[in-house]
Amino acid sequence: ELASAVHSKFTYSTRSSKRMYWKMSIDLSRPLVPSMGHHDPLDGFVTYYQLKTSVAKDTCPSLEVAMSDLYSIVEGQDLSTNDPLGLGGLLCDAYRVFQLYVKTKDKELLKIFDKLLRSSLEGLKTYNQRRLELPVNYRLPFREFGLSIGLQAIRRLKDSLTEFHEEMKDLIIIVNKIVEYQKLIENIHKFWGEEINRKTSSWRGHLDINMVMWATSLLPDGYLRV
């Protein structure tokens, strides 16, 4: 009901396409940030789809129009990014979309799954891993943990794909290439696990979100399972 109620406030139409506001006022009367977050439509679509599959039919308002709106935005987007938090989000969404496909066998989800994996690999190829060698005050823990969580999602995805070898053989090749970046997980955990690095402004300045993301990165299954 909440998703159905707020959707029309966050989305609007232009002459050529649907768009989405990044942030709205509390009463939803006006946009606070009129630009669109890069992956907000994607996150919205996956969340709506997950809600749709989690409740019995006819017990809640339909989200079909809302899903169609956000799907139309995602379909026309270039989702690739080399931002670590954005990359982590793409990887997590890829795993969620795969789990939703297993549940529903909806072929439309395979199109998004394909796009997410290709965009993720493209982003990882351009991600400058030397950013993880910068002095601590030039690093943002929560963004790095986002990447770590996403890479752990792909590790779980790889294990789940074995029974889809024929159906998804091209995508399995992409997943195997993404798995090659798994070493970054240990790098990130080891660095921020050292107490001296958690005494800096990079850690203390964003303490709440850093702690939440660190905990999620250490125990990601509850967050990643659909």
Contacts in CASP RR format, 6 or more apart in sequence:
PFRMAT RR
TARGET T0000
AUTHOR 0000-0000-0000
METHOD contacts of the structure
MODEL  1
ELASAVHSKFTYSTRSSKRMYWKMSIDLSRPLVPSMGHHDPLDGFVTYYQ
LKTSVAKDTCPSLEVAMSDLYSIVEGQDLSTNDPLGLGGLLCDAYRVFQL
YVKTKDKELLKIFDKLLRSSLEGLKTYNQRRLELPVNYRLPFREFGLSIG
LQAIRRLKDSLTEFHEEMKDLIIIVNKIVEYQKLIENIHKFWGEEINRKT
SSWRGHLDINMVMWATSLLPDGYLRV
1 60 0 8 1.000
1 61 0 8 1.000
3 47 0 8 1.000
3 48 0 8 1.000
3 51 0 8 1.000
3 63 0 8 1.000
3 66 0 8 1.000
4 60 0 8 1.000
4 61 0 8 1.000
4 62 0 8 1.000
4 63 0 8 1.000
4 66 0 8 1.000
6 24 0 8 1.000
6 28 0 8 1.000
7 63 0 8 1.000
7 65 0 8 1.000
7 66 0 8 1.000
7 69 0 8 1.000
9 24 0 8 1.000
9 28 0 8 1.000
10 20 0 8 1.000
10 21 0 8 1.000
10 24 0 8 1.000
11 18 0 8 1.000
11 19 0 8 1.000
11 20 0 8 1.000
11 21 0 8 1.000
11 66 0 8 1.000
11 69 0 8 1.000
11 70 0 8 1.000
12 18 0 8 1.000
12 19 0 8 1.000
12 20 0 8 1.000
12 21 0 8 1.000
13 19 0 8 1.000
17 72 0 8 1.000
17 73 0 8 1.000
17 76 0 8 1.000
18 69 0 8 1.000
18 70 0 8 1.000
18 72 0 8 1.000
18 73 0 8 1.000
19 36 0 8 1.000
19 73 0 8 1.000
20 36 0 8 1.000
20 37 0 8 1.000
20 40 0 8 1.000
20 41 0 8 1.000
20 70 0 8 1.000
20 73 0 8 1.000
21 31 0 8 1.000
21 33 0 8 1.000
21 34 0 8 1.000
21 35 0 8 1.000
21 36 0 8 1.000
22 31 0 8 1.000
22 32 0 8 1.000
22 33 0 8 1.000
22 34 0 8 1.000
22 35 0 8 1.000
22 36 0 8 1.000
22 37 0 8 1.000
22 40 0 8 1.000
23 31 0 8 1.000
23 32 0 8 1.000
23 33 0 8 1.000
24 30 0 8 1.000
24 31 0 8 1.000
24 32 0 8 1.000
25 31 0 8 1.000
25 32 0 8 1.000
38 77 0 8 1.000
38 79 0 8 1.000
38 81 0 8 1.000
38 86 0 8 1.000
39 79 0 8 1.000
39 81 0 8 1.000
39 86 0 8 1.000
39 89 0 8 1.000
39 90 0 8 1.000
39 93 0 8 1.000
41 70 0 8 1.000
41 73 0 8 1.000
41 74 0 8 1.000
41 77 0 8 1.000
42 70 0 8 1.000
42 74 0 8 1.000
42 77 0 8 1.000
42 79 0 8 1.000
42 90 0 8 1.000
42 93 0 8 1.000
42 116 0 8 1.000
43 89 0 8 1.000
43 93 0 8 1.000
44 70 0 8 1.000
45 67 0 8 1.000
45 70 0 8 1.000
45 71 0 8 1.000
45 74 0 8 1.000
45 112 0 8 1.000
46 93 0 8 1.000
46 96 0 8 1.000
46 97 0 8 1.000
46 100 0 8 1.000
48 63 0 8 1.000
48 66 0 8 1.000
48 67 0 8 1.000
48 70 0 8 1.000
49 67 0 8 1.000
49 97 0 8 1.000
49 100 0 8 1.000
49 109 0 8 1.000
50 96 0 8 1.000
50 100 0 8 1.000
50 226 0 8 1.000
51 60 0 8 1.000
51 63 0 8 1.000
52 63 0 8 1.000
52 67 0 8 1.000
53 100 0 8 1.000
53 103 0 8 1.000
53 104 0 8 1.000
53 226 0 8 1.000
71 108 0 8 1.000
71 112 0 8 1.000
74 112 0 8 1.000
74 115 0 8 1.000
78 119 0 8 1.000
79 90 0 8 1.000
79 115 0 8 1.000
79 116 0 8 1.000
79 119 0 8 1.000
80 119 0 8 1.000
80 120 0 8 1.000
80 122 0 8 1.000
80 123 0 8 1.000
80 126 0 8 1.000
81 87 0 8 1.000
81 90 0 8 1.000
81 119 0 8 1.000
81 123 0 8 1.000
82 123 0 8 1.000
82 124 0 8 1.000
82 126 0 8 1.000
82 127 0 8 1.000
82 128 0 8 1.000
83 143 0 8 1.000
84 127 0 8 1.000
84 131 0 8 1.000
84 143 0 8 1.000
84 144 0 8 1.000
84 146 0 8 1.000
84 147 0 8 1.000
85 142 0 8 1.000
85 143 0 8 1.000
85 146 0 8 1.000
85 147 0 8 1.000
86 146 0 8 1.000
86 147 0 8 1.000
87 120 0 8 1.000
87 123 0 8 1.000
87 124 0 8 1.000
87 127 0 8 1.000
87 146 0 8 1.000
87 147 0 8 1.000
87 150 0 8 1.000
88 120 0 8 1.000
88 146 0 8 1.000
88 147 0 8 1.000
88 149 0 8 1.000
88 150 0 8 1.000
88 151 0 8 1.000
88 153 0 8 1.000
89 146 0 8 1.000
89 149 0 8 1.000
89 150 0 8 1.000
90 116 0 8 1.000
90 119 0 8 1.000
90 120 0 8 1.000
91 116 0 8 1.000
91 120 0 8 1.000
91 147 0 8 1.000
91 149 0 8 1.000
91 150 0 8 1.000
91 151 0 8 1.000
91 153 0 8 1.000
91 154 0 8 1.000
91 178 0 8 1.000
92 149 0 8 1.000
92 150 0 8 1.000
92 153 0 8 1.000
92 223 0 8 1.000
92 224 0 8 1.000
93 116 0 8 1.000
94 113 0 8 1.000
94 116 0 8 1.000
94 117 0 8 1.000
94 120 0 8 1.000
94 153 0 8 1.000
94 154 0 8 1.000
94 157 0 8 1.000
95 150 0 8 1.000
95 153 0 8 1.000
95 154 0 8 1.000
95 156 0 8 1.000
95 157 0 8 1.000
95 224 0 8 1.000
96 224 0 8 1.000
96 226 0 8 1.000
97 109 0 8 1.000
97 112 0 8 1.000
97 113 0 8 1.000
97 116 0 8 1.000
98 113 0 8 1.000
98 157 0 8 1.000
98 160 0 8 1.000
98 161 0 8 1.000
99 160 0 8 1.000
99 225 0 8 1.000
99 226 0 8 1.000
100 106 0 8 1.000
100 109 0 8 1.000
100 226 0 8 1.000
101 109 0 8 1.000
101 110 0 8 1.000
101 113 0 8 1.000
102 160 0 8 1.000
103 226 0 8 1.000
113 171 0 8 1.000
114 171 0 8 1.000
117 171 0 8 1.000
117 174 0 8 1.000
117 175 0 8 1.000
117 178 0 8 1.000
118 174 0 8 1.000
120 154 0 8 1.000
120 178 0 8 1.000
121 174 0 8 1.000
121 177 0 8 1.000
121 178 0 8 1.000
124 178 0 8 1.000
124 181 0 8 1.000
129 184 0 8 1.000
131 139 0 8 1.000
132 139 0 8 1.000
132 144 0 8 1.000
132 184 0 8 1.000
132 187 0 8 1.000
132 188 0 8 1.000
132 191 0 8 1.000
136 197 0 8 1.000
136 200 0 8 1.000
136 202 0 8 1.000
137 200 0 8 1.000
137 201 0 8 1.000
137 202 0 8 1.000
138 202 0 8 1.000
139 191 0 8 1.000
139 202 0 8 1.000
140 202 0 8 1.000
140 206 0 8 1.000
141 192 0 8 1.000
141 202 0 8 1.000
141 203 0 8 1.000
141 206 0 8 1.000
141 210 0 8 1.000
141 213 0 8 1.000
141 214 0 8 1.000
142 206 0 8 1.000
142 209 0 8 1.000
142 210 0 8 1.000
142 212 0 8 1.000
142 213 0 8 1.000
144 188 0 8 1.000
144 192 0 8 1.000
145 188 0 8 1.000
145 192 0 8 1.000
145 210 0 8 1.000
145 213 0 8 1.000
145 214 0 8 1.000
145 216 0 8 1.000
145 217 0 8 1.000
146 213 0 8 1.000
146 217 0 8 1.000
147 184 0 8 1.000
147 188 0 8 1.000
148 184 0 8 1.000
148 185 0 8 1.000
148 188 0 8 1.000
148 189 0 8 1.000
148 217 0 8 1.000
149 213 0 8 1.000
149 216 0 8 1.000
149 217 0 8 1.000
149 220 0 8 1.000
149 223 0 8 1.000
149 224 0 8 1.000
150 220 0 8 1.000
151 178 0 8 1.000
151 181 0 8 1.000
151 182 0 8 1.000
151 184 0 8 1.000
151 185 0 8 1.000
152 185 0 8 1.000
152 217 0 8 1.000
152 220 0 8 1.000
152 224 0 8 1.000
153 220 0 8 1.000
153 224 0 8 1.000
154 175 0 8 1.000
154 178 0 8 1.000
154 179 0 8 1.000
155 179 0 8 1.000
155 182 0 8 1.000
156 221 0 8 1.000
156 224 0 8 1.000
157 175 0 8 1.000
158 172 0 8 1.000
158 175 0 8 1.000
158 176 0 8 1.000
158 179 0 8 1.000
161 168 0 8 1.000
161 171 0 8 1.000
161 172 0 8 1.000
161 175 0 8 1.000
164 172 0 8 1.000
165 172 0 8 1.000
185 217 0 8 1.000
188 217 0 8 1.000
189 217 0 8 1.000
189 218 0 8 1.000
191 197 0 8 1.000
192 198 0 8 1.000
192 203 0 8 1.000
192 214 0 8 1.000
197 203 0 8 1.000
198 204 0 8 1.000
203 210 0 8 1.000
216 223 0 8 1.000
END
